[in-house]
Amino acid sequence: MALVQNKYGKGRVRVMRINKSAERHEVSELTVKAMIEGDFSRAYTHADNATCISTDTVKNVVNVVARENLALSNELFCQAVAKKLFDSYPQVSSVKVSAHETKWTRLAVGGKPHAHSFLLDGNGKPSTEVSGVRGGEMVVRSGIDGFTFMKTTESGWASYAKDPYTTIPETHDRMCATSMEASWRWRAAPQDYAATNAKILDTMLEVFATTYSASVQDSLYRMGEAALAAVPEIQDITMACPNKHYLLINLSPFGLDNNNQVFLPTDEPHGQIECTVGR
């Protein structure tokens, strides 16, 4: 029987590039698929892997190209990955590299674009909950689910309890991202629910963007404080914020540094931080 066609590669290679060459940071989060064809038939027909490139190596190529090309557009980045594969492996005859972008938009604070804080595009689902008993007053809550935001610096995690099971190192400069579920309980009806809801979110995001975060816990409490101070009509605010982890990729085996520039986005497991701040 003839081997009619063969190809292989690496899919769902997730990579976040942060370009810090200017005061205003630029971010690009991609999910990449890189497939190769070439002189690999004997791996299928004769159990001979001599010409094969490990799929893990293909993933490493994507990460190396990310570090070497922090500012390239998606199209030029995929071209750079393809060229790297051709240049590195003469047995490769064809390459197909595709990428889908997780789009982040720049957060505006006080009407001005912020240098290092971002919102997920198409962000969040507003929510409302009303409860009550016959003859009693209605309790109204408003909120938002899946509201995702991040900043590329001005966040840390240090001076925490340590024991033999602790492996995470301290840092005073990390990126911080979360997908927040928040709700607030009204003690009086505002003049305009939609406008006031927007004010609550804007107030919390300004605190997140413009102040140093010693932890997600630290940021959440101060965000809640600010929301209560800005909107007297709410009684309390509850926030649940899972960390969206971005793991710094170790590029030292390839002779490259990584100064918080190239990350692996990962969803599981995640830290889950929750609190309620009330009057």
C-alpha positions in Angstrom: 0.0 0.0 0.0 1.2 3.5 -0.8 1.5 6.4 1.6 -0.4 9.0 -0.4 0.2 12.0 1.8 1.6 12.9 5.2 1.9 16.0 7.3 2.2 16.8 11.0 3.1 19.6 13.4 1.9 21.4 16.5 -1.5 22.9 17.2 -2.9 25.2 19.8 0.5 26.8 20.5 -0.6 29.7 22.6 1.8 32.6 22.9 1.5 36.1 24.3 3.9 38.7 23.0 4.4 42.0 24.8 6.3 44.7 23.0 7.8 47.1 25.6 10.0 49.1 23.2 8.0 52.2 23.9 6.3 53.7 26.9 3.0 52.4 25.6 3.1 48.6 25.6 1.6 46.6 22.7 0.2 43.0 23.2 -0.5 40.2 20.8 -2.0 36.9 22.0 -2.1 34.2 19.4 -3.1 30.5 19.1 -0.8 29.1 16.4 -1.0 25.9 14.3 2.2 25.0 12.4 2.1 22.0 10.0 5.0 20.6 8.0 5.3 18.3 5.0 8.5 16.7 3.7 10.8 13.8 3.8 9.1 12.0 6.7 7.5 9.0 4.9 9.8 6.4 6.5 8.4 7.3 9.9 5.1 6.0 8.7 6.2 3.1 6.6 9.4 1.8 8.2 9.3 3.0 11.9 12.3 5.2 11.0 12.2 8.6 12.8 15.6 9.8 11.6 14.4 12.7 9.6 11.5 13.6 11.9 11.3 16.9 13.8 9.6 16.6 17.2 6.3 18.5 17.5 7.7 19.9 20.7 10.5 21.4 18.6 8.0 23.0 16.3 6.4 24.6 19.4 9.8 25.9 20.5 10.4 27.4 17.1 7.1 29.4 17.5 8.2 30.7 20.9 11.7 31.6 19.7 10.3 33.5 16.7 7.9 35.3 19.2 10.8 36.5 21.3 12.8 37.5 18.2 9.8 39.4 16.7 7.9 41.1 19.4 6.4 43.8 17.2 5.4 41.9 14.0 1.9 41.8 12.7 0.1 38.5 12.8 0.7 38.0 9.1 4.4 38.8 9.2 4.8 36.7 12.4 3.3 33.6 10.7 5.7 34.2 7.7 8.6 34.4 10.1 7.7 31.1 11.7 7.4 29.5 8.3 10.8 30.9 7.2 12.4 29.7 10.4 11.1 26.2 9.8 12.4 26.2 6.2 15.8 27.7 7.2 16.3 25.2 10.1 15.1 22.0 8.5 16.1 21.1 4.9 13.9 18.0 4.9 10.8 20.3 5.1 9.2 20.8 1.7 6.0 22.7 2.7 4.8 24.6 5.7 1.4 25.9 6.7 1.2 28.3 9.7 -2.2 29.6 10.9 -3.0 31.8 13.9 -6.1 33.1 15.6 -5.8 36.2 17.7 -7.3 36.8 21.1 -8.0 40.5 20.7 -7.2 43.0 23.5 -8.3 46.6 23.3 -6.5 49.4 25.2 -8.2 50.6 28.4 -9.0 54.3 28.5 -8.6 56.0 31.9 -9.9 59.6 32.2 -10.6 59.6 28.4 -6.9 58.8 27.6 -5.5 55.5 26.4 -3.5 53.7 29.2 0.0 52.6 28.6 -0.2 49.1 30.0 -3.8 48.1 30.7 -6.2 46.3 28.4 -9.7 44.9 28.1 -10.7 41.8 26.2 -12.5 42.7 23.0 -16.3 42.1 23.1 -16.1 42.0 26.8 -18.5 40.8 29.5 -22.2 40.0 30.0 -24.2 42.5 32.1 -26.4 40.8 34.7 -29.4 41.7 36.9 -31.0 39.8 39.8 -34.2 40.8 41.6 -35.5 39.0 44.7 -38.2 39.6 47.2 -41.0 38.3 49.4 -44.6 39.1 49.3 -45.2 42.4 51.1 -41.5 43.2 51.3 -39.2 45.4 49.2 -37.4 44.1 46.2 -33.7 43.5 46.5 -32.0 44.5 43.2 -28.5 43.5 42.2 -26.7 44.5 39.0 -23.4 43.1 37.8 -21.3 41.7 35.0 -19.9 38.2 34.2 -16.8 37.3 32.4 -15.4 40.9 32.3 -11.7 40.3 31.4 -8.9 42.8 31.8 -5.2 42.8 32.3 -2.1 44.9 32.7 1.4 44.1 31.5 3.3 45.5 34.5 2.8 47.2 37.9 1.8 44.0 39.6 3.6 41.7 42.0 3.4 38.7 44.4 5.8 38.7 47.3 6.2 38.3 51.1 3.7 35.4 51.2 3.7 32.4 53.5 6.3 29.8 52.4 6.7 26.1 53.3 8.2 23.0 51.8 5.4 22.9 49.2 6.0 26.5 48.0 7.6 26.6 44.5 6.5 29.9 43.0 9.2 32.6 43.2 8.5 36.1 44.5 8.2 38.9 41.9 7.6 42.6 42.0 6.9 42.9 38.2 4.5 40.5 36.6 1.6 40.8 34.2 -1.8 40.5 35.9 -5.0 39.3 34.1 -8.4 38.2 35.3 -12.0 37.4 34.1 -14.2 39.0 36.8 -17.6 38.2 37.9 -19.0 41.1 40.0 -22.4 42.2 41.4 -23.5 45.1 43.5 -26.6 45.4 45.7 -28.5 48.6 45.4 -29.7 50.4 48.6 -31.4 53.1 46.5 -32.3 53.3 42.8 -29.9 55.5 40.8 -31.2 58.1 38.4 -29.9 55.9 35.5 -29.0 52.3 36.1 -27.0 51.9 32.8 -24.9 55.0 33.4 -24.3 54.2 37.0 -23.3 50.6 36.2 -20.8 52.0 33.7 -19.5 54.4 36.4 -18.9 51.5 38.8 -16.9 49.6 36.2 -14.9 52.7 35.1 -14.0 53.5 38.7 -12.8 49.9 39.5 -10.8 49.8 36.3 -9.1 53.1 37.0 -7.9 51.7 40.3 -6.6 48.5 38.7 -4.8 50.4 35.9 -3.3 53.3 37.8 -2.1 51.7 41.1 0.5 49.1 41.9 -1.1 45.7 42.7 0.6 43.8 45.6 -1.8 40.9 44.9 -5.2 40.3 43.2 -6.6 40.5 46.8 -5.1 43.9 47.3 -6.5 45.2 44.0 -10.0 43.8 44.6 -10.4 45.4 48.0 -9.3 48.8 46.7 -11.5 48.5 43.6 -14.5 47.7 45.8 -13.7 50.6 48.2 -13.5 53.0 45.2 -16.8 51.8 43.7 -18.6 52.3 47.1 -17.1 55.8 47.4 -18.1 56.8 43.9 -21.7 55.4 43.9 -23.6 56.0 47.2 -26.6 54.1 45.9 -24.9 50.7 46.3 -24.7 48.9 49.6 -22.0 46.4 48.8 -20.1 44.8 46.0 -19.0 41.2 45.5 -16.2 40.2 43.2 -14.9 36.8 42.0 -11.7 37.0 40.0 -10.0 33.9 38.7 -6.4 34.5 37.7 -5.8 34.2 33.9 -2.3 32.8 34.2 0.4 33.8 31.7 3.5 31.7 32.4 6.9 33.2 31.5 8.4 30.9 28.8 12.0 29.8 29.5 14.0 30.7 26.4 17.4 30.3 28.0 18.0 26.9 26.2 18.0 28.9 23.0 20.3 31.6 24.2 17.5 34.2 24.6 16.5 36.3 27.6 12.8 36.8 28.4 12.2 40.0 30.4 8.4 39.5 30.8 8.0 39.6 27.0 6.8 36.2 25.9 4.3 34.2 27.9 2.3 30.9 27.6 -1.4 31.7 28.2 -3.0 28.9 30.2 -6.5 28.4 31.6 -6.1 25.6 34.2 -5.6 25.4 37.1 -6.3 29.0 38.1 -6.2 31.0 41.3 -9.7 32.0 42.5 -9.9 35.2 44.5 -13.2 36.4 45.9 -14.4 39.1 48.3 -17.3 41.3 49.3 -16.7 44.9 50.2 -19.6 46.7 52.0 -20.4 49.8 53.9 
